[in-house]
Amino acid sequence: VLEKNPNVVADLSGLLVGKCHMPQFLNYQQGYVEQLKLWLKYIDNFDKILFGTDWPLANYQDYIEFTKAIIPEEHWEKVFYLNSKRIFGL
């Protein structure tokens, strides 16, 4: 839907629940993490991705660390800040 529709964006909420020990989680869930990275690479448009959490159901710091693990560093500013600023007119 993101790839085909210029007016659609997505946030990254709903991907974690509870407190995680992130290095272990990333290792144990390596297949899940790699699928997310592949999906994001396929979309190839980080202007359409927003940082999001399921706080208070998910630990905020874990979500930041998880997002950094699946988003290439050169797109962090867009995903964590600039996209929301642009989309919501902040």
VMD Tcl script that builds the backbone (N, CA, C; Angstrom):
set m [mol new atoms 270]
animate dup $m
set s [atomselect $m all]
$s set {name element resname resid chain x y z} {
  {N N VAL 1 A 0.830 -1.183 0.000}
  {CA C VAL 1 A 0.000 0.000 0.000}
  {C C VAL 1 A 0.877 1.252 0.000}
  {N N LEU 2 A 1.941 1.259 0.806}
  {CA C LEU 2 A 2.841 2.424 0.839}
  {C C LEU 2 A 3.523 2.659 -0.500}
  {N N GLU 3 A 3.983 1.585 -1.096}
  {CA C GLU 3 A 4.748 1.689 -2.331}
  {C C GLU 3 A 3.893 2.186 -3.490}
  {N N LYS 4 A 2.611 1.826 -3.505}
  {CA C LYS 4 A 1.745 2.140 -4.638}
  {C C LYS 4 A 0.952 3.426 -4.499}
  {N N ASN 5 A 0.852 3.968 -3.291}
  {CA C ASN 5 A -0.019 5.113 -3.046}
  {C C ASN 5 A 0.760 6.296 -2.476}
  {N N PRO 6 A 0.889 7.359 -3.243}
  {CA C PRO 6 A 1.710 8.491 -2.798}
  {C C PRO 6 A 1.170 9.209 -1.560}
  {N N ASN 7 A -0.109 9.045 -1.260}
  {CA C ASN 7 A -0.703 9.746 -0.120}
  {C C ASN 7 A -0.749 8.909 1.158}
  {N N VAL 8 A -0.092 7.756 1.187}
  {CA C VAL 8 A -0.131 6.865 2.350}
  {C C VAL 8 A 1.229 6.864 3.040}
  {N N VAL 9 A 1.183 6.987 4.374}
  {CA C VAL 9 A 2.378 6.861 5.209}
  {C C VAL 9 A 2.099 5.808 6.272}
  {N N ALA 10 A 3.149 5.347 6.947}
  {CA C ALA 10 A 2.970 4.345 8.001}
  {C C ALA 10 A 3.874 4.669 9.171}
  {N N ASP 11 A 3.411 4.318 10.363}
  {CA C ASP 11 A 4.295 4.433 11.519}
  {C C ASP 11 A 4.764 3.046 11.925}
  {N N LEU 12 A 5.741 3.017 12.797}
  {CA C LEU 12 A 6.359 1.761 13.195}
  {C C LEU 12 A 5.806 1.235 14.519}
  {N N SER 13 A 4.643 1.703 14.938}
  {CA C SER 13 A 4.076 1.242 16.202}
  {C C SER 13 A 3.563 -0.189 16.071}
  {N N GLY 14 A 3.419 -0.837 17.223}
  {CA C GLY 14 A 2.859 -2.185 17.251}
  {C C GLY 14 A 3.837 -3.298 16.968}
  {N N LEU 15 A 5.124 -2.994 16.956}
  {CA C LEU 15 A 6.118 -4.005 16.624}
  {C C LEU 15 A 6.744 -4.655 17.860}
  {N N LEU 16 A 6.644 -4.022 19.010}
  {CA C LEU 16 A 7.185 -4.543 20.265}
  {C C LEU 16 A 6.131 -4.462 21.357}
  {N N VAL 17 A 6.241 -5.355 22.340}
  {CA C VAL 17 A 5.378 -5.310 23.522}
  {C C VAL 17 A 6.243 -5.569 24.741}
  {N N GLY 18 A 6.066 -4.742 25.758}
  {CA C GLY 18 A 6.788 -4.948 27.004}
  {C C GLY 18 A 8.235 -4.515 26.938}
  {N N LYS 19 A 8.972 -4.891 27.964}
  {CA C LYS 19 A 10.396 -4.576 28.074}
  {C C LYS 19 A 11.203 -5.671 27.386}
  {N N CYS 20 A 12.160 -5.275 26.568}
  {CA C CYS 20 A 13.019 -6.225 25.853}
  {C C CYS 20 A 14.475 -5.970 26.218}
  {N N HIS 21 A 15.241 -7.021 26.269}
  {CA C HIS 21 A 16.693 -6.859 26.301}
  {C C HIS 21 A 17.092 -6.842 24.825}
  {N N MET 22 A 17.305 -5.647 24.292}
  {CA C MET 22 A 17.376 -5.462 22.850}
  {C C MET 22 A 18.443 -6.302 22.155}
  {N N PRO 23 A 19.675 -6.396 22.634}
  {CA C PRO 23 A 20.634 -7.240 21.901}
  {C C PRO 23 A 20.159 -8.690 21.778}
  {N N GLN 24 A 19.604 -9.236 22.850}
  {CA C GLN 24 A 19.088 -10.607 22.793}
  {C C GLN 24 A 17.871 -10.695 21.879}
  {N N PHE 25 A 16.983 -9.709 21.971}
  {CA C PHE 25 A 15.786 -9.701 21.133}
  {C C PHE 25 A 16.165 -9.670 19.655}
  {N N LEU 26 A 17.092 -8.777 19.299}
  {CA C LEU 26 A 17.504 -8.658 17.898}
  {C C LEU 26 A 18.147 -9.946 17.397}
  {N N ASN 27 A 18.863 -10.618 18.253}
  {CA C ASN 27 A 19.479 -11.892 17.873}
  {C C ASN 27 A 18.426 -12.994 17.759}
  {N N TYR 28 A 17.585 -13.117 18.767}
  {CA C TYR 28 A 16.572 -14.172 18.800}
  {C C TYR 28 A 15.527 -13.993 17.696}
  {N N GLN 29 A 15.170 -12.753 17.430}
  {CA C GLN 29 A 14.156 -12.450 16.410}
  {C C GLN 29 A 14.793 -11.986 15.105}
  {N N GLN 30 A 15.946 -12.503 14.783}
  {CA C GLN 30 A 16.685 -12.074 13.606}
  {C C GLN 30 A 15.862 -12.198 12.314}
  {N N GLY 31 A 15.094 -13.266 12.168}
  {CA C GLY 31 A 14.258 -13.440 10.982}
  {C C GLY 31 A 13.215 -12.337 10.856}
  {N N TYR 32 A 12.566 -12.008 11.970}
  {CA C TYR 32 A 11.561 -10.927 12.022}
  {C C TYR 32 A 12.208 -9.594 11.640}
  {N N VAL 33 A 13.361 -9.317 12.234}
  {CA C VAL 33 A 14.069 -8.064 11.975}
  {C C VAL 33 A 14.491 -7.984 10.507}
  {N N GLU 34 A 15.002 -9.059 9.962}
  {CA C GLU 34 A 15.435 -9.062 8.560}
  {C C GLU 34 A 14.260 -8.876 7.609}
  {N N GLN 35 A 13.106 -9.444 7.936}
  {CA C GLN 35 A 11.907 -9.248 7.107}
  {C C GLN 35 A 11.463 -7.783 7.118}
  {N N LEU 36 A 11.515 -7.148 8.283}
  {CA C LEU 36 A 11.174 -5.723 8.356}
  {C C LEU 36 A 12.137 -4.886 7.526}
  {N N LYS 37 A 13.424 -5.183 7.638}
  {CA C LYS 37 A 14.415 -4.456 6.836}
  {C C LYS 37 A 14.180 -4.661 5.348}
  {N N LEU 38 A 13.854 -5.878 4.951}
  {CA C LEU 38 A 13.579 -6.177 3.545}
  {C C LEU 38 A 12.357 -5.407 3.055}
  {N N TRP 39 A 11.314 -5.361 3.865}
  {CA C TRP 39 A 10.094 -4.623 3.525}
  {C C TRP 39 A 10.404 -3.143 3.360}
  {N N LEU 40 A 11.176 -2.596 4.285}
  {CA C LEU 40 A 11.538 -1.181 4.207}
  {C C LEU 40 A 12.418 -0.902 2.993}
  {N N LYS 41 A 13.302 -1.824 2.678}
  {CA C LYS 41 A 14.148 -1.665 1.491}
  {C C LYS 41 A 13.303 -1.714 0.219}
  {N N TYR 42 A 12.300 -2.596 0.194}
  {CA C TYR 42 A 11.411 -2.700 -0.964}
  {C C TYR 42 A 10.653 -1.394 -1.191}
  {N N ILE 43 A 10.129 -0.828 -0.111}
  {CA C ILE 43 A 9.404 0.443 -0.223}
  {C C ILE 43 A 10.338 1.536 -0.719}
  {N N ASP 44 A 11.578 1.535 -0.208}
  {CA C ASP 44 A 12.623 2.464 -0.637}
  {C C ASP 44 A 12.164 3.916 -0.617}
  {N N ASN 45 A 11.420 4.272 0.424}
  {CA C ASN 45 A 10.973 5.654 0.556}
  {C C ASN 45 A 10.804 5.966 2.040}
  {N N PHE 46 A 11.883 6.356 2.677}
  {CA C PHE 46 A 11.843 6.628 4.110}
  {C C PHE 46 A 11.145 7.943 4.437}
  {N N ASP 47 A 10.718 8.682 3.413}
  {CA C ASP 47 A 9.890 9.874 3.630}
  {C C ASP 47 A 8.475 9.500 4.060}
  {N N LYS 48 A 8.114 8.225 3.956}
  {CA C LYS 48 A 6.764 7.764 4.271}
  {C C LYS 48 A 6.695 6.948 5.562}
  {N N ILE 49 A 7.798 6.913 6.316}
  {CA C ILE 49 A 7.863 6.116 7.534}
  {C C ILE 49 A 7.994 7.037 8.743}
  {N N LEU 50 A 7.162 6.794 9.757}
  {CA C LEU 50 A 7.171 7.584 10.979}
  {C C LEU 50 A 7.545 6.717 12.175}
  {N N PHE 51 A 8.315 7.281 13.085}
  {CA C PHE 51 A 8.570 6.615 14.355}
  {C C PHE 51 A 7.260 6.561 15.129}
  {N N GLY 52 A 6.977 5.425 15.722}
  {CA C GLY 52 A 5.794 5.278 16.557}
  {C C GLY 52 A 6.012 4.149 17.540}
  {N N THR 53 A 5.320 4.196 18.666}
  {CA C THR 53 A 5.430 3.146 19.678}
  {C C THR 53 A 4.028 2.743 20.113}
  {N N ASP 54 A 3.954 1.761 20.948}
  {CA C ASP 54 A 2.698 1.418 21.614}
  {C C ASP 54 A 2.807 1.755 23.093}
  {N N TRP 55 A 3.543 2.841 23.395}
  {CA C TRP 55 A 3.679 3.260 24.770}
  {C C TRP 55 A 2.291 3.501 25.352}
  {N N PRO 56 A 1.988 3.032 26.517}
  {CA C PRO 56 A 2.845 2.460 27.549}
  {C C PRO 56 A 2.987 0.938 27.471}
  {N N LEU 57 A 2.491 0.303 26.433}
  {CA C LEU 57 A 2.620 -1.152 26.317}
  {C C LEU 57 A 4.028 -1.586 25.951}
  {N N ALA 58 A 4.783 -0.712 25.329}
  {CA C ALA 58 A 6.160 -1.020 24.951}
  {C C ALA 58 A 7.081 -0.001 25.608}
  {N N ASN 59 A 8.269 -0.434 25.928}
  {CA C ASN 59 A 9.263 0.434 26.537}
  {C C ASN 59 A 9.772 1.418 25.493}
  {N N TYR 60 A 9.729 2.695 25.811}
  {CA C TYR 60 A 10.085 3.745 24.863}
  {C C TYR 60 A 11.534 3.633 24.387}
  {N N GLN 61 A 12.470 3.430 25.311}
  {CA C GLN 61 A 13.881 3.331 24.937}
  {C C GLN 61 A 14.140 2.109 24.056}
  {N N ASP 62 A 13.469 0.997 24.375}
  {CA C ASP 62 A 13.611 -0.194 23.529}
  {C C ASP 62 A 13.129 0.105 22.117}
  {N N TYR 63 A 12.045 0.851 22.000}
  {CA C TYR 63 A 11.499 1.166 20.685}
  {C C TYR 63 A 12.455 2.031 19.870}
  {N N ILE 64 A 13.107 2.955 20.537}
  {CA C ILE 64 A 14.099 3.786 19.846}
  {C C ILE 64 A 15.238 2.901 19.337}
  {N N GLU 65 A 15.740 2.033 20.204}
  {CA C GLU 65 A 16.837 1.138 19.827}
  {C C GLU 65 A 16.420 0.189 18.693}
  {N N PHE 66 A 15.198 -0.330 18.772}
  {CA C PHE 66 A 14.689 -1.223 17.732}
  {C C PHE 66 A 14.565 -0.485 16.395}
  {N N THR 67 A 14.042 0.723 16.442}
  {CA C THR 67 A 13.888 1.513 15.222}
  {C C THR 67 A 15.246 1.789 14.591}
  {N N LYS 68 A 16.232 2.108 15.410}
  {CA C LYS 68 A 17.581 2.341 14.886}
  {C C LYS 68 A 18.172 1.071 14.269}
  {N N ALA 69 A 17.738 -0.082 14.757}
  {CA C ALA 69 A 18.248 -1.349 14.209}
  {C C ALA 69 A 17.650 -1.674 12.843}
  {N N ILE 70 A 16.442 -1.188 12.556}
  {CA C ILE 70 A 15.799 -1.542 11.282}
  {C C ILE 70 A 15.836 -0.423 10.240}
  {N N ILE 71 A 16.168 0.797 10.674}
  {CA C ILE 71 A 16.233 1.940 9.761}
  {C C ILE 71 A 17.699 2.314 9.550}
  {N N PRO 72 A 18.137 2.449 8.317}
  {CA C PRO 72 A 19.513 2.891 8.084}
  {C C PRO 72 A 19.755 4.276 8.717}
  {N N GLU 73 A 20.923 4.454 9.288}
  {CA C GLU 73 A 21.231 5.678 10.046}
  {C C GLU 73 A 21.006 6.953 9.241}
  {N N GLU 74 A 21.265 6.924 7.959}
  {CA C GLU 74 A 21.084 8.144 7.156}
  {C C GLU 74 A 19.629 8.600 7.071}
  {N N HIS 75 A 18.682 7.756 7.517}
  {CA C HIS 75 A 17.258 8.112 7.486}
  {C C HIS 75 A 16.671 8.364 8.877}
  {N N TRP 76 A 17.486 8.275 9.925}
  {CA C TRP 76 A 16.977 8.444 11.287}
  {C C TRP 76 A 16.297 9.796 11.487}
  {N N GLU 77 A 16.908 10.869 11.018}
  {CA C GLU 77 A 16.322 12.197 11.246}
  {C C GLU 77 A 14.940 12.309 10.602}
  {N N LYS 78 A 14.777 11.741 9.419}
  {CA C LYS 78 A 13.467 11.741 8.761}
  {C C LYS 78 A 12.455 10.957 9.588}
  {N N VAL 79 A 12.809 9.723 9.935}
  {CA C VAL 79 A 11.867 8.818 10.599}
  {C C VAL 79 A 11.523 9.300 12.002}
  {N N PHE 80 A 12.504 9.779 12.746}
  {CA C PHE 80 A 12.269 10.207 14.121}
  {C C PHE 80 A 11.680 11.602 14.237}
  {N N TYR 81 A 11.849 12.445 13.209}
  {CA C TYR 81 A 11.437 13.841 13.380}
  {C C TYR 81 A 10.861 14.508 12.127}
  {N N LEU 82 A 11.651 14.586 11.077}
  {CA C LEU 82 A 11.272 15.421 9.937}
  {C C LEU 82 A 9.984 14.984 9.246}
  {N N ASN 83 A 9.755 13.682 9.111}
  {CA C ASN 83 A 8.537 13.219 8.444}
  {C C ASN 83 A 7.288 13.638 9.224}
  {N N SER 84 A 7.315 13.464 10.522}
  {CA C SER 84 A 6.164 13.877 11.342}
  {C C SER 84 A 5.953 15.379 11.257}
  {N N LYS 85 A 7.040 16.111 11.318}
  {CA C LYS 85 A 6.951 17.581 11.215}
  {C C LYS 85 A 6.272 17.969 9.903}
  {N N ARG 86 A 6.711 17.346 8.809}
  {CA C ARG 86 A 6.156 17.662 7.495}
  {C C ARG 86 A 4.694 17.211 7.369}
  {N N ILE 87 A 4.416 15.990 7.728}
  {CA C ILE 87 A 3.075 15.408 7.532}
  {C C ILE 87 A 2.030 16.079 8.408}
  {N N PHE 88 A 2.390 16.370 9.659}
  {CA C PHE 88 A 1.434 16.961 10.593}
  {C C PHE 88 A 1.518 18.485 10.654}
  {N N GLY 89 A 2.393 19.067 9.835}
  {CA C GLY 89 A 2.496 20.527 9.768}
  {C C GLY 89 A 2.965 21.139 11.079}
  {N N LEU 90 A 3.895 20.498 11.745}
  {CA C LEU 90 A 4.383 20.989 13.044}
  {C C LEU 90 A 5.470 22.038 12.884}
}
mol reanalyze $m
mol bondsrecalc $m
mol representation Tube
mol addrep $m
